[in-house]
Amino acid sequence: MTSIYSTNAQRYKDLIKQSLSKSLPKKDVEIPFYNIPNTHQTVFFNPALEVDPQTVDTAFYESLPLLTSDAVITAEGVKTQLIKRLAPGQVAALDWLTFTVHDTTFDNYNTKSSNDFERQTQLIKNVSDVLQSLTGFAVDHENKTGRNFYERSFMLEHNAGFVCIGGQNNTISITITGTGCTFGRLGWEGHLNAWLNMYAPSAKITRVDLAHDDFIGEYDIDFFDSQDNLGGFSCGKTRPNIEKRGNWKRPNKKGRSLYIGSPSSSKLTRIYEKGKQLGDSESPWVRSEVQFRSSGFAIDFDVLNNPSNYFLASYPCFGVFNPEALPQRFEVIEREQLITFEQALEITKRQFGRYIHFFRSVFGDDKATLDILTDIKDKTPPERINMLTIPQLPQHN
């Protein structure tokens, strides 16, 4: 897709400059494209980018992971779509992210109110500051009702996501939608990964969606249909539920979809003819989306930096996207959602070992290091550790 980016860079730069004298889109609408008044032109205007479009050069736009492309042709004419340029070696990108953190993560001197409503409101302001810094999108307004079993909910700017607070064991739920994932500040995934590890290591990713776009249809939907018969979607001894939507018997060029799994399962996949569903009857564009939920997986923060590794591990047949890659699977949570003592040690070492080693070298005292790291409000044993697996260690006098 390199030629598309190079071709569009100058046009993109020109359209940005043309738009400066026009009214910009309202912040409560979805981003993708701003229609320039009295013209047939559109421009991608990303508020998360902190650049001066009056002075930035074309080379900057060529380096962007997001540029416009006339991806599909419909009866109404050309539909401009957004193509996201993936980092080298990556075949998938984040398309949805939900994680929860304890509300004390955002405590400061402004949140010491005894009134729960006032404290929640100030916590949301602190959440907004953090999200604006990391992703480019702040909290915009409060909804009339709560969401996802929380008492209150707030929308991010440009419908880039939402935040929920109130109840649920004093946690805050933060969701970055497909819009937020696509249009977020450059490198937001890595910044969020670092922030979680440094300031919210007990945070939990409860849902992550990973997506792959095959614009040339190298592997069409019939290929994936055939893979089911070959065990390409089998993980273990059982085969997942398969559902077909659209006209498979007599394809009508309106697009077909293949669902693997069920809405209630911890992994649900949708493979569909996106170009055709957008209205281009001849488009070869096929999109594959995999949704993981924490009900069945311990979703590692590492997915923020390496989405492709986990996407490729979803099913054996996904190896066609990159045969040389080393897929990485999320830890499967047993039904009782318990992990062994050894697994807990391994997770801690893998996720935080480098930080603990660094802190140890800084303080030069193991006791001081542990005293600081364990100075936390909730000192109860982690619920997920199976206490029966704790080894009997020798007692030291």
C-alpha positions in Angstrom: 0.0 0.0 0.0 3.1 2.2 -0.1 2.1 3.9 -3.3 -1.3 4.9 -1.9 0.4 6.7 1.0 2.9 8.5 -1.2 0.3 9.5 -3.7 -2.1 10.8 -1.1 0.4 12.7 1.1 0.5 15.9 -1.0 -3.2 15.9 -1.6 -3.8 15.3 2.1 -1.5 18.2 3.0 -3.3 20.5 0.6 -6.7 19.5 1.8 -5.7 20.1 5.4 -4.6 23.7 4.5 -7.8 24.3 2.6 -9.9 23.3 5.6 -8.2 25.7 8.0 -10.4 28.6 6.9 -13.6 26.5 7.2 -15.5 25.5 10.2 -14.1 22.3 11.7 -16.3 19.3 12.6 -18.1 19.3 15.9 -16.4 17.4 18.6 -19.4 15.2 19.4 -19.4 13.5 16.0 -17.3 10.7 14.8 -14.0 11.7 13.2 -13.2 10.1 10.1 -13.7 12.7 7.3 -14.6 16.3 7.2 -16.5 17.4 4.1 -15.1 20.7 2.8 -18.1 23.0 2.2 -19.2 23.7 -1.4 -16.8 21.0 -2.7 -16.8 17.3 -3.3 -13.6 16.9 -1.3 -13.1 15.3 2.1 -10.2 15.5 4.5 -9.2 13.4 7.4 -8.7 15.8 10.3 -7.3 14.1 13.3 -7.6 16.2 16.5 -5.2 13.8 18.3 -2.3 15.0 16.2 -0.4 17.9 17.7 1.0 19.5 14.6 0.7 22.8 12.9 -0.8 22.1 9.5 0.4 25.5 8.2 4.0 24.6 8.6 4.2 20.8 8.4 5.7 19.3 5.2 4.5 16.5 2.9 7.1 14.1 4.3 5.3 14.2 7.7 2.1 13.1 6.1 3.9 10.3 4.2 5.0 9.0 7.6 1.5 8.9 9.1 0.0 5.5 9.6 -3.3 7.0 8.4 -4.1 8.4 5.0 -7.2 8.5 2.8 -7.7 6.1 0.0 -10.5 5.6 -2.5 -10.9 2.0 -1.5 -14.4 1.1 -2.9 -16.6 2.3 -5.7 -20.3 2.2 -5.2 -23.4 3.1 -7.2 -23.3 6.6 -5.5 -19.7 7.0 -6.6 -16.3 6.6 -4.9 -16.3 6.0 -1.2 -13.2 7.3 0.5 -12.1 4.9 3.2 -9.3 5.0 5.7 -6.4 2.6 5.4 -4.2 2.1 8.5 -0.6 1.4 7.7 0.7 -1.3 10.0 4.2 -1.4 11.5 6.6 -3.7 9.8 6.0 -7.3 10.7 2.5 -6.6 11.9 -0.6 -8.1 10.3 -3.3 -6.9 12.7 -4.3 -3.8 14.6 -6.3 -3.1 17.7 -10.0 -2.4 16.9 -11.5 -2.2 20.4 -10.1 -2.2 24.0 -11.7 -2.3 27.4 -9.8 -2.3 30.6 -10.7 -1.8 34.3 -8.6 -0.1 37.0 -9.3 0.5 40.7 -10.5 4.0 41.2 -7.7 4.8 43.7 -5.4 4.8 40.6 -6.7 8.3 39.9 -6.8 9.6 43.4 -5.1 12.9 44.2 -5.7 15.9 46.6 -8.8 16.8 44.6 -10.6 13.5 45.2 -10.7 13.5 49.0 -14.4 14.4 49.1 -16.7 12.4 51.4 -19.5 12.8 48.8 -19.3 9.8 46.4 -20.8 11.8 43.5 -18.3 14.6 43.9 -15.4 12.2 44.2 -16.5 10.3 41.1 -16.7 13.5 39.1 -13.2 14.6 40.1 -11.9 11.1 39.4 -13.4 11.3 35.9 -11.6 14.7 35.4 -8.3 12.9 36.3 -9.1 10.0 33.9 -9.8 12.6 31.2 -6.4 14.2 31.7 -4.6 10.8 31.5 -6.5 9.7 28.4 -6.0 13.0 26.6 -2.2 12.7 27.3 -2.1 9.1 26.2 -4.6 8.8 23.3 -5.4 12.4 22.4 -9.0 12.1 23.4 -10.4 13.6 26.6 -13.7 13.0 28.3 -16.4 15.1 26.6 -19.7 14.7 28.4 -21.7 12.5 30.8 -24.4 10.3 29.5 -27.9 10.3 31.0 -27.5 6.7 32.2 -24.8 4.3 33.4 -23.4 1.5 31.3 -22.1 -2.0 31.6 -23.6 -2.3 35.2 -21.8 1.0 36.3 -23.8 3.8 37.8 -22.4 6.6 35.6 -20.9 6.7 32.1 -19.1 9.4 30.1 -18.3 9.7 26.4 -14.8 10.5 25.0 -14.4 13.2 22.4 -15.4 12.2 18.9 -17.0 9.0 20.1 -13.6 7.6 20.5 -14.7 5.6 23.6 -16.4 5.8 26.9 -15.6 5.7 30.7 -17.8 4.1 33.4 -17.7 4.6 37.1 -19.7 3.8 40.2 -20.0 0.4 41.8 -18.3 -2.7 40.5 -15.9 -3.0 43.4 -14.8 0.6 43.1 -13.3 0.1 39.6 -13.3 2.4 36.6 -14.0 0.9 33.2 -12.3 2.5 30.2 -13.2 1.6 26.6 -11.4 2.8 23.4 -13.6 2.0 20.4 -12.6 1.3 16.8 -12.6 5.1 16.1 -10.3 5.8 19.1 -8.0 2.9 18.2 -7.7 4.1 14.6 -7.4 7.8 15.2 -5.5 8.0 18.5 -2.3 9.8 19.0 0.6 8.2 17.2 2.0 5.4 19.4 -0.8 5.6 21.9 -0.7 1.8 22.3 2.8 1.7 23.6 2.3 4.7 25.8 -0.8 3.1 27.4 1.1 -0.2 27.9 3.9 1.7 29.8 1.3 3.7 31.8 -0.5 0.5 32.9 2.7 -1.2 33.9 3.9 1.8 35.9 0.8 3.2 37.5 -1.9 0.5 37.2 -0.3 -3.0 37.2 -3.4 -4.5 38.8 -5.5 -3.2 35.8 -7.3 -5.9 33.8 -8.0 -5.9 30.1 -11.6 -7.3 29.9 -12.0 -7.1 26.1 -9.7 -6.6 23.1 -10.6 -6.9 19.4 -7.9 -7.5 16.8 -8.5 -6.9 13.1 -6.7 -7.8 9.8 -7.6 -6.1 6.5 -6.9 -8.0 3.2 -7.6 -5.3 0.6 -6.6 -7.5 -2.4 -8.5 -10.6 -1.2 -5.5 -12.9 -1.2 -7.5 -15.2 1.0 -11.2 -14.8 0.2 -14.1 -15.8 2.5 -14.5 -19.2 0.6 -11.0 -20.1 1.7 -11.9 -19.6 5.3 -15.1 -21.5 4.9 -13.1 -24.5 3.6 -10.7 -24.2 6.5 -13.4 -25.2 8.9 -13.7 -28.6 7.2 -9.9 -29.0 7.5 -9.8 -28.1 11.2 -8.4 -24.7 10.6 -10.5 -23.2 13.3 -10.1 -26.0 15.8 -8.2 -25.2 19.0 -8.0 -28.5 20.8 -10.3 -31.4 20.2 -13.6 -29.5 19.8 -14.6 -27.5 16.8 -16.2 -24.1 17.4 -19.7 -23.0 16.4 -19.9 -21.7 12.8 -22.6 -19.4 11.5 -23.0 -18.0 8.0 -24.8 -14.8 7.1 -25.6 -13.4 3.7 -26.4 -15.3 0.5 -23.9 -18.2 0.4 -26.0 -20.5 -1.9 -26.3 -17.8 -4.6 -23.9 -14.9 -3.7 -25.5 -11.6 -4.7 -22.3 -9.5 -4.3 -23.8 -7.8 -1.2 -21.3 -9.4 1.1 -21.1 -12.6 3.1 -20.0 -13.1 6.7 -18.6 -16.1 8.6 -18.9 -16.2 12.4 -16.7 -18.5 14.4 -17.8 -19.0 18.1 -20.8 -17.5 19.8 -21.7 -14.2 21.3 -21.4 -15.7 24.8 -18.0 -17.3 24.2 -14.7 -15.8 25.3 -13.5 -15.7 21.7 -15.7 -14.6 18.8 -14.5 -14.1 15.2 -16.1 -12.5 12.3 -14.7 -12.8 8.7 -16.6 -10.8 6.1 -16.5 -9.2 2.7 -16.2 -5.6 3.9 -15.8 -4.0 0.5 -19.0 -5.6 -0.8 -20.9 -4.7 2.4 -19.8 -1.1 1.9 -21.5 -1.2 -1.5 -18.7 -2.1 -4.0 -19.9 -5.3 -5.6 -16.5 -6.1 -7.2 -14.4 -5.3 -4.1 -12.0 -8.2 -3.0 -11.6 -6.6 0.5 -12.0 -9.2 3.3 -11.7 -8.2 6.9 -11.1 -10.6 9.8 -11.9 -9.6 13.4 -11.2 -11.5 16.6 -12.7 -10.6 19.9 -11.2 -11.8 23.2 -12.9 -11.5 26.6 -11.3 -11.9 30.0 -14.0 -14.5 30.9 -11.8 -17.1 29.2 -8.4 -15.5 28.8 -5.8 -13.6 30.9 -5.3 -10.8 28.4 -1.7 -9.6 28.6 -0.8 -5.9 28.4 1.7 -7.0 25.7 -1.2 -7.2 23.2 -1.0 -3.4 23.0 2.5 -3.6 21.5 2.2 -6.9 19.6 -1.4 -7.4 18.5 -0.3 -9.5 15.5 1.3 -12.3 17.6 -2.0 -12.9 19.5 -4.1 -12.5 16.3 -2.1 -15.2 14.5 -2.5 -17.5 17.5 -6.3 -17.3 17.3 -6.6 -20.2 14.9 -4.2 -22.6 13.0 -5.4 -21.3 9.6 -4.4 -17.7 10.5 -0.8 -18.8 10.0 -1.3 -18.0 6.3 -1.1 -14.3 7.1 2.5 -14.6 8.3 3.9 -18.2 8.2 7.3 -17.1 9.7 5.8 -15.3 12.8 5.8 -16.9 16.2 2.2 -16.7 17.5 1.7 -15.9 21.1 -1.4 -17.2 23.0 -3.2 -15.6 25.9 -3.2 -17.7 29.0 -6.4 -19.7 29.1 -8.4 -19.3 32.3 -10.0 -22.4 33.7 -13.6 -22.2 34.5 -12.9 -21.6 38.2 -10.6 -18.8 37.0 -7.8 -19.9 39.3 -4.0 -19.9 38.5 -1.3 -21.7 40.3 1.3 -20.1 42.6 4.0 -20.9 39.9 1.8 -19.3 37.2 1.4 -16.2 39.3 5.1 -15.9 39.8 5.7 -16.4 36.0 3.1 -13.7 35.1 4.6 -11.3 37.6 8.1 -12.0 36.3 7.1 -11.7 32.7 5.1 -8.5 33.1 7.0 -6.7 35.8 10.3 -8.4 36.2 12.3 -5.7 34.4 10.7 -3.0 36.6 11.4 -4.9 39.8 15.0 -5.5 38.8 15.4 -1.8 38.0 13.9 -0.7 41.3 16.1 -3.2 43.1 19.2 -1.7 41.5 18.1 1.8 42.3 17.3 1.2 46.0 20.0 -1.4 46.6 18.0 -2.9 49.4 15.6 -5.7 48.9 13.5 -4.9 52.0 13.2 -1.2 51.0 12.2 -2.2 47.5 9.5 -4.7 48.7 8.2 -2.2 51.3 7.6 0.4 48.6 6.1 -2.1 46.1 3.7 -3.5 48.7 2.6 -0.2 50.1 -0.9 -0.7 48.7 -4.4 -0.2 50.0 -5.8 -3.7 49.3 -3.5 -6.3 50.9 -5.8 -9.3 50.6 -4.4 -12.3 48.6 -5.2 -12.2 44.9 -8.5 -14.1 44.3 -7.2 -15.9 41.2 -4.3 -17.7 43.0 -5.2 -21.3 44.0 -4.1 -21.3 47.6 -3.6 -25.1 47.5 -0.7 -24.6 45.1 1.4 -22.5 47.5 4.5 -24.5 48.3 5.6 -25.3 51.8 8.7 -23.2 52.1 11.2 -23.7 55.0 10.8 -21.3 57.9 13.6 -18.9 58.6 14.4 -17.8 62.1 
